[in-house]
Amino acid sequence: MNHTIQSDQELVAKLQTGQKSAFEEIYKKYWRKLYNIAFHQTGKKEEAEELVQDLFVGIWQRRETAQIKHLDLYLTLSIKNKIYDFIKSQISYRKYQEYIILKEVDLHFETDSIVNYLELTAAVEKVLSLLPEKSAQAFRMSRFEDFPVKKIAEEMALSEKAVEYHITKSLRFIKENLKTYYSAN
């Protein structure tokens, strides 16, 4: 049968009764138009072909229940809906991929930060163990416990100037001895 002879209404009526020839006629008549719409929207040959194929598979599967009054309009709207759903799923998939990648980066960054922090803490403690006891204690109270100089002086029974001296001495010593740590990281 030639598609120019049969009207769309006749093709739909025959399709609904399960006539494969009517389906093939509809396919031949509208495939190129639907493909062009899909290709224009997706920009990819394979995706456009797959969308049109899915549309025709759906039409065949719903041939007995589909309410098709204007075949051309029905097919055009159907392909546009398929394209819309496809693009929406692609956006969701990309967002999901970005989320996974960002979580991996974040997890890697957090792990690196924790490892670096632990390594730095161990290096500082090692250097502090090389200092005289009063200097190390003054430094710990100042930097780790946030004690003011006056409070440290009272606790250690030292003058404020002596505490400042111990802290300054500790900072210089730590800085000098952690150069190897910074050059390794």
N, C-alpha and C positions, 0 to 999 in steps of 0.2 A: 504494500500500500504506500502511496505517496502522501507525505504530510500536507501537501498543498490541497489535496482532495478532501481530506477529513478535517472537520473543524475541531477545535480544542474541546468543545462540549462532547462531541462524539468520541474523541479519544479518551476523555475522562470516564465516560459511561462504559466504554469497553474495558478500560483499565480496572474499574470497580468490579467487573465480572471475572477478572483474572486473565484477560487476553494478553498474552506476552507480546503479541504483535503491536498492540496499542502502546504498551510500555516502551518497546523499542522505538516506535515512531516518536513518542514524546522525548525520549532520550536523544535521538538524532536531531530533532527540531530545536531543542533547547540547550543541549550540552555546551556548545560554543559560547552562547550568551552568558550562561551561568559561570562557565570557566573564566571568561573575561572579567566578570564582576569580581569573582574570588581572587583572581590574579592581581587585579588592580588594587585590591585592599591588602592582600598579604605580601605581594611582591615576590612570591616564590611559587614556581611551577608545581612542585610536588605537593605543597600544602593546598594550592588551589584545586588540583586534581583530586586530592583526597576529600576535600570539602564537598565538591560536586558529587563524587562517588557516594559519600555518606548520605547526601541529600536524596539521591536516586534509590539507594538501598532502603531508606526510610519510607519513601513514597511507595515502593513495592510492598514493603511490610505492612503499611497502613492503607493499602489500596481499597479495602472494603469499607473502612470506617471513615476515611478522610472526606471532609466536606469541601470540595473544590468547585467553586463557581466560575472563577476566572483563572485559568491555568497559568497564563503568563505572569499575572500579578502574584499568584500563590507561589510559584517557583522563585520569582525574584525576591519576595519577602522571606521565603524560606532560606535562600542562600545568604541573604543579608543577616538573618538571625544566626545561622551557622557561623558566619564570619565573626559576628559580634561575640558569640560564645567562645570561639577559638582564640580571638585576641584577648578576651578577658582571662581565659585559662593561661595564656602565655604570660600575661602580666603577673598573674598570681604565681605562676611557676618561677618567673624571674625574681619576684619579691622573695619567694621562699629560698631560692638559691642565694640571693644576696644575704638573707638572714642567716643561713647556714654558714656562709663564708665569713660574715662579720662575727658570728659566735665563735668560729674557729680562731679567727685573728684575736678576738677578745680573750679567749681561753689561753691561747699561746702567749699573749701579752701578759696576762695575769700570772701565768706560770713562770714566765721569764722574770717578771717583777719580783715575785716571791722568792725565786731562786737567787736573784741578784741581791735582794734585801738580806736574805739569810747569809749569803756569802759575805756581804759587806759587814754585817753584824759580827760574824765570826772573825773577820779580819780586824775589826776595831777592837774586839775583846782580846785578841791575840796581842795587838800592839799595846793595849792598856795593861796587860799583864807584865810588860817589860818596863813600865813606869814605876817610880817609887810609889809606895802605898798611898801616901797622902795626896799626891798629884792625881792618881787614878781615882781615888775616892771623891776628891773635889770635882773632877771632871764628870763623873757619873751623876753626882748629885745635881750639878748644874745642867747638864745636857739631857740626861735620861729621866731625871725626876723633877725637873723644872724648879729647883730650889733657887731663890735669889741669893746673891753673894752674902748678904747679911745673915740669912738663916744658916747657910753653910758655915760661916765663920762661927756662929754660936754653937752649932752641932759639933764642929771639929775643934773648938776652943782655939781658934786662930784669929788673927786680925783680918779685916776685910782685904787689906793689901796683900797679905800672904795667900789668901784664897784666890784673888785675881792672878797672882803670880803662878800658882799651881795650875790654874785653868789655862792661862796663856802658854805655859810651858807644855802642858798636855796637848793642846791644839797644835803647836808647832811640831811636837814629836809625832803625833798621829799623822799629820799632813805629810811629813817627811817619810814616814814609814809606810804610808798607804800609796805612795807613788807607784809602786810595783803593782798594786791591785788595780789602780785606774788604767795603767798602760795595758794590763791583761784584758780588761773589759772595755 
